[in-house]
Amino acid sequence: MYEVKELQDYSLEILKELDSFCDKHNIEYFAIEGTLLGAVRHNGFIPWDDDIDVCMKREDYNRFIKLAKEFFNKDYVLDCFETNKKHWTVCAKLQLVKETKFKIKRLQNIAL
């Protein structure tokens, strides 16, 4: 369980950065999927969930991508179709750049 908690801490760090960025640029986002369920049912994370799921209206998403491409380039990386021609999912991902002990096998061969 310790490893899940550690991943949740990293996810929360990313969410705080996202929240600050979106607040600064007046971009609306909202929790969805496991994040929403965890917030309502557990007042935090679902015990086994290790990521944050948010959604934006298309207009806000487009603004977010445009602004975030320039902003998130040091401690975080924005992985999406607009920043990575090998992006593998329809969802954009905001990820920590720092090395952690956690790696996702399916992402090992995808350069960011």
Backbone as CSV, one residue per row, in Angstrom:
resi,resn,N_x,N_y,N_z,CA_x,CA_y,CA_z,C_x,C_y,C_z
1,MET,0.814,-1.202,0.000,0.000,0.000,0.000,0.852,1.258,0.000
2,TYR,2.059,1.173,0.550,2.948,2.329,0.615,3.198,2.908,-0.770
3,GLU,3.424,2.070,-1.767,3.716,2.569,-3.102,2.536,3.325,-3.691
4,VAL,1.325,2.872,-3.458,0.155,3.590,-3.955,0.072,4.961,-3.302
5,LYS,0.314,5.025,-2.014,0.295,6.315,-1.300,1.339,7.260,-1.882
6,GLU,2.506,6.742,-2.194,3.555,7.576,-2.778,3.136,8.104,-4.152
7,LEU,2.519,7.257,-4.953,2.010,7.705,-6.250,0.907,8.747,-6.075
8,GLN,0.053,8.548,-5.094,-0.998,9.520,-4.817,-0.404,10.866,-4.419
9,ASP,0.676,10.851,-3.649,1.345,12.100,-3.263,1.894,12.817,-4.490
10,TYR,2.508,12.083,-5.419,2.985,12.684,-6.661,1.814,13.243,-7.471
11,SER,0.738,12.483,-7.538,-0.438,12.934,-8.281,-1.009,14.211,-7.680
12,LEU,-1.048,14.277,-6.378,-1.552,15.474,-5.704,-0.645,16.676,-5.984
13,GLU,0.650,16.452,-6.015,1.604,17.517,-6.356,1.314,18.066,-7.756
14,ILE,1.075,17.174,-8.696,0.753,17.584,-10.065,-0.571,18.338,-10.097
15,LEU,-1.572,17.836,-9.368,-2.877,18.502,-9.334,-2.762,19.915,-8.771
16,LYS,-1.968,20.100,-7.748,-1.793,21.440,-7.175,-1.181,22.393,-8.202
17,GLU,-0.224,21.902,-8.963,0.393,22.728,-10.007,-0.621,23.039,-11.112
18,LEU,-1.392,22.043,-11.499,-2.438,22.248,-12.501,-3.461,23.262,-12.005
19,ASP,-3.884,23.113,-10.752,-4.871,24.016,-10.188,-4.360,25.453,-10.182
20,SER,-3.135,25.654,-9.766,-2.538,26.994,-9.737,-2.479,27.593,-11.140
21,PHE,-2.049,26.790,-12.098,-1.964,27.249,-13.489,-3.346,27.620,-14.030
22,CYS,-4.318,26.740,-13.814,-5.667,26.983,-14.331,-6.307,28.194,-13.655
23,ASP,-6.080,28.351,-12.369,-6.607,29.508,-11.649,-6.013,30.794,-12.215
24,LYS,-4.733,30.803,-12.432,-4.034,31.983,-12.961,-4.556,32.377,-14.336
25,HIS,-4.918,31.383,-15.150,-5.343,31.641,-16.531,-6.856,31.519,-16.727
26,ASN,-7.576,31.437,-15.610,-9.040,31.363,-15.665,-9.511,30.218,-16.573
27,ILE,-8.937,29.050,-16.350,-9.309,27.845,-17.093,-10.075,26.933,-16.142
28,GLU,-11.278,26.584,-16.532,-12.120,25.736,-15.695,-11.830,24.260,-15.982
29,TYR,-11.714,23.487,-14.929,-11.568,22.034,-15.054,-12.396,21.395,-13.946
30,PHE,-12.665,20.115,-14.077,-13.441,19.426,-13.053,-12.994,17.979,-12.954
31,ALA,-13.165,17.422,-11.767,-12.792,16.031,-11.504,-13.766,15.090,-12.204
32,ILE,-13.233,13.984,-12.706,-14.049,12.942,-13.339,-13.543,11.575,-12.877
33,GLU,-14.255,10.551,-13.265,-13.890,9.148,-13.067,-13.464,8.856,-11.630
34,GLY,-12.352,8.152,-11.439,-11.922,7.740,-10.107,-11.631,8.904,-9.185
35,THR,-11.179,10.009,-9.734,-10.894,11.197,-8.916,-12.176,11.749,-8.313
36,LEU,-13.233,11.826,-9.102,-14.517,12.312,-8.605,-15.096,11.334,-7.582
37,LEU,-15.041,10.061,-7.901,-15.542,9.047,-6.966,-14.771,9.093,-5.647
38,GLY,-13.463,9.204,-5.738,-12.646,9.283,-4.530,-12.956,10.509,-3.698
39,ALA,-13.147,11.640,-4.358,-13.452,12.884,-3.638,-14.784,12.766,-2.901
40,VAL,-15.777,12.177,-3.538,-17.103,12.073,-2.934,-17.165,10.954,-1.900
41,ARG,-16.682,9.771,-2.265,-16.845,8.602,-1.409,-15.774,8.477,-0.326
42,HIS,-14.552,8.966,-0.601,-13.444,8.758,0.328,-12.842,10.057,0.866
43,ASN,-13.410,11.189,0.449,-12.838,12.489,0.827,-11.363,12.575,0.450
44,GLY,-10.999,12.038,-0.676,-9.617,12.021,-1.155,-9.492,11.028,-2.296
45,PHE,-8.508,10.184,-2.223,-8.287,9.166,-3.248,-9.066,7.901,-2.936
46,ILE,-9.495,7.193,-3.983,-9.893,5.806,-3.822,-8.615,5.104,-3.358
47,PRO,-8.671,4.254,-2.366,-7.434,3.683,-1.805,-6.477,3.064,-2.824
48,TRP,-6.968,2.526,-3.915,-6.100,1.868,-4.895,-5.849,2.721,-6.135
49,ASP,-6.409,3.913,-6.192,-6.239,4.779,-7.366,-4.913,5.519,-7.270
50,ASP,-4.231,5.660,-8.397,-2.908,6.279,-8.365,-2.739,7.417,-9.367
51,ASP,-3.864,7.969,-9.834,-3.748,9.100,-10.743,-4.880,10.089,-10.497
52,ILE,-4.814,11.203,-11.205,-5.838,12.248,-11.122,-6.500,12.347,-12.489
53,ASP,-7.813,12.338,-12.516,-8.565,12.451,-13.760,-9.338,13.760,-13.743
54,VAL,-9.032,14.647,-14.690,-9.776,15.895,-14.813,-10.201,16.072,-16.260
55,CYS,-11.168,16.922,-16.440,-11.709,17.182,-17.770,-11.917,18.683,-17.916
56,MET,-11.931,19.153,-19.145,-12.171,20.564,-19.448,-13.107,20.665,-20.637
57,LYS,-13.844,21.756,-20.671,-14.611,22.051,-21.877,-13.612,22.286,-23.002
58,ARG,-14.013,22.001,-24.226,-13.107,22.092,-25.376,-12.434,23.469,-25.460
59,GLU,-13.181,24.526,-25.261,-12.609,25.881,-25.336,-11.499,26.054,-24.292
60,ASP,-11.757,25.608,-23.070,-10.745,25.696,-22.018,-9.564,24.775,-22.316
61,TYR,-9.840,23.592,-22.815,-8.764,22.654,-23.150,-7.829,23.243,-24.201
62,ASN,-8.404,23.827,-25.239,-7.582,24.422,-26.295,-6.694,25.538,-25.736
63,ARG,-7.255,26.381,-24.883,-6.462,27.439,-24.242,-5.402,26.828,-23.337
64,PHE,-5.773,25.811,-22.581,-4.834,25.146,-21.686,-3.625,24.622,-22.468
65,ILE,-3.880,23.893,-23.537,-2.788,23.325,-24.328,-1.891,24.427,-24.867
66,LYS,-2.482,25.461,-25.412,-1.701,26.565,-25.977,-0.796,27.202,-24.923
67,LEU,-1.338,27.492,-23.759,-0.570,28.146,-22.699,0.384,27.170,-22.001
68,ALA,-0.075,25.962,-21.782,0.705,24.979,-21.016,1.937,24.512,-21.776
69,LYS,1.884,24.490,-23.094,3.051,24.068,-23.880,4.261,24.936,-23.561
70,GLU,4.031,26.203,-23.285,5.118,27.121,-22.964,5.483,27.089,-21.483
71,PHE,4.515,26.841,-20.630,4.716,26.942,-19.188,5.323,25.689,-18.569
72,PHE,4.776,24.531,-18.901,5.211,23.270,-18.291,6.386,22.694,-19.076
73,ASN,7.581,23.175,-18.792,8.739,22.696,-19.537,9.956,22.454,-18.657
74,LYS,9.812,22.575,-17.356,10.959,22.355,-16.473,10.721,21.145,-15.568
75,ASP,9.841,21.292,-14.586,9.577,20.218,-13.626,8.464,19.276,-14.087
76,TYR,7.701,19.702,-15.076,6.570,18.925,-15.574,6.660,18.865,-17.088
77,VAL,6.071,17.829,-17.640,5.989,17.733,-19.095,4.528,17.536,-19.466
78,LEU,4.097,18.238,-20.488,2.756,18.082,-21.029,2.866,17.138,-22.217
79,ASP,2.277,15.963,-22.077,2.318,14.955,-23.131,0.943,14.881,-23.773
80,CYS,0.877,15.313,-25.038,-0.384,15.310,-25.785,-0.036,15.311,-27.273
81,PHE,-1.029,15.234,-28.129,-0.779,15.219,-29.566,-0.044,16.471,-30.031
82,GLU,-0.313,17.583,-29.364,0.291,18.851,-29.770,1.766,18.960,-29.379
83,THR,2.229,18.119,-28.469,3.620,18.192,-28.011,4.429,16.938,-28.328
84,ASN,3.760,15.869,-28.717,4.446,14.589,-28.920,3.764,13.813,-30.034
85,LYS,4.451,13.679,-31.154,3.842,12.990,-32.301,3.596,11.501,-32.030
86,LYS,4.215,10.949,-30.977,4.011,9.543,-30.614,3.023,9.384,-29.456
87,HIS,2.317,10.448,-29.108,1.351,10.365,-28.004,0.352,9.260,-28.307
88,TRP,0.036,8.437,-27.322,-0.681,7.184,-27.565,-2.115,7.146,-27.055
89,THR,-2.622,8.231,-26.499,-3.991,8.216,-25.983,-4.676,9.545,-26.293
90,VAL,-5.995,9.560,-26.266,-6.722,10.793,-26.568,-6.621,11.815,-25.440
91,CYS,-6.206,11.390,-24.275,-6.100,12.284,-23.119,-4.718,12.913,-23.050
92,ALA,-4.676,14.191,-22.728,-3.394,14.840,-22.440,-2.950,14.389,-21.054
93,LYS,-1.646,14.366,-20.838,-1.107,13.945,-19.545,-0.096,14.986,-19.078
94,LEU,-0.253,15.398,-17.842,0.721,16.272,-17.204,1.520,15.391,-16.255
95,GLN,2.826,15.314,-16.477,3.656,14.370,-15.732,4.852,15.076,-15.115
96,LEU,5.306,14.548,-13.985,6.534,15.044,-13.363,7.729,14.631,-14.205
97,VAL,8.708,15.495,-14.298,9.925,15.182,-15.026,10.902,14.429,-14.129
98,LYS,10.892,14.726,-12.835,11.887,14.128,-11.945,11.787,12.611,-11.946
99,GLU,12.921,12.007,-11.774,13.010,10.548,-11.764,12.375,9.988,-10.497
100,THR,11.529,9.006,-10.661,10.938,8.296,-9.534,11.181,6.812,-9.752
101,LYS,10.862,6.017,-8.766,11.042,4.570,-8.923,9.895,3.942,-9.711
102,PHE,8.891,4.733,-10.067,7.731,4.210,-10.774,7.869,4.464,-12.260
103,LYS,7.692,3.423,-13.042,7.725,3.539,-14.492,6.557,2.765,-15.059
104,ILE,6.028,3.267,-16.134,4.928,2.588,-16.812,5.519,1.871,-18.021
105,LYS,5.415,0.551,-18.045,6.037,-0.238,-19.109,5.623,0.228,-20.503
106,ARG,4.358,0.503,-20.707,3.908,0.851,-22.053,4.470,2.181,-22.522
107,LEU,5.022,2.995,-21.633,5.581,4.280,-22.009,7.085,4.262,-22.180
108,GLN,7.738,3.164,-21.877,9.204,3.129,-21.888,9.812,3.430,-23.252
109,ASN,9.139,3.095,-24.337,9.677,3.306,-25.670,9.114,4.546,-26.362
110,ILE,8.410,5.362,-25.630,7.823,6.568,-26.203,8.618,7.770,-25.705
111,ALA,9.271,8.448,-26.614,10.052,9.627,-26.237,9.120,10.810,-26.028
112,LEU,9.363,11.556,-24.969,8.574,12.767,-24.705,9.314,13.975,-25.194
